[in-house]
């Protein structure tokens, strides 16, 4: 159908066969173009016109051959001759559309027929997007094919990007679901927009049920994020907006069961056009860390054997009392040494000795007021910080109570043990500068009580003007 004119435009044609395609260069598949014509010379000519384009060319010499190729392969454009024996171009275009109605390839009809409106409408109704009339203008042909193949390449790149984003989203979702940290998204109104399974587990609510709930509902520290305060005005949200991110180890959350638990929480924002569109909060339960820290702190200031405060805790408490100018003369320090404890260890062993020390600690605690602090300084030495002793006779009464409590026999199994005690008492005054000063003075008074008691329980009051300690 008028194809000789096109063939004459191209010199030195090469032979092709229906369905043949050029080699793909390295770097991935090229956009594919299908040329359909029942005359082989026209196929050769068309390939020569398009050879300089960065494309892959396939050819077919009949409608059924073209349809078979379209079913197997995706084409950026189909150049389809209208006049072919058997199945003509219009029928072939309709068959191609029916084979792939969701995404049919663009079809350009190549024809020498009349250009009547009726024929053009028939072509468009068959699925064509354009017409090229013979004799073909090479530059126009190349331009149309280049535009369509560039569009196809861009669609393929967009498809790959979409697939990559979908895969990235799938992986991100998998990571969120597998994360041991609770992760929630919160909109500027403080409403939870998403939550991973770990967040649901920590907050004792299924993750999908968290969506739509206010985040303030789960924050126990009301002074940090008051429930009646807009989310964006809370200290946490303001810090995140100002700094871009924030981290807090002092947040306490509460689950749906209202049980509070400490968390370490990190927060950041997602911005859209320069405005914060979402907050992302990540948190994990640090109950074990807090418990261990508290245990270590307790051990640092408590005696392991008796559970009483230790020397460090006593020194800290004494310094605090001395720093309180209004009350610095309203407390006293009592230094206690057990008179006959060494023979207990020698005769009965350290296990019995430890039991005696525990009984002493319990008796001291039970015989003193709640405001008083009892400590084991080490070995068989104890101390009492007696507060509110400004009234006459209070110090003497406390010292006598301690001696009475420790003079009672201690029964361990079938063994009855008597130990007794020596007490050095010092009342605070401006003469003492720090805890060590008080301890030295009380220690010195205790040794004076030992000498004065002649082996019996006794207490002595220190002279504040000479807070010195003997060598021992």
Secondary structure, DSSP 8 states (H G I E B T S, - for coil): --THHHHHHSSS-----TT-B----SSS--EEEEEE-S-HHHHHHHHHHHTTSSEEEEEESSHHHHHHHHHHS--SEEEEES--SSS-HHHHHHHHHHHTSSS--EEEEEE-S---HHHHHHHHHHTEEEEEESS--HHHHHHHHHHHHHHHHHHHHHHHHHHHHHHHHHHHHHHHHH-SSEEEEE-TTSBEEEE-HHHHHHTTS-HHHHTTSBGGGGB--TTTS-TTS-GGGSHHHHHHHHHSEEEEEEEEEE-TT--EEEEEEEEEEEEETTEEEEEEEEEEE-HHHHHHHHHHHHHHHB-TTT-SB-HHHHHHHHHHHHH-TTTTTSEEEEEEEETTHHHHHHHH-HHHHHHHHHHHHHHHHHHS-TT-EEEEEETTEEEEEEE---STTHHHHHHHHHHHHHHS-EEETTEEE---EEEEEEE--TT--SHHHHHHHHHHHHHHHHHHHTTS-EEEE--GGG------
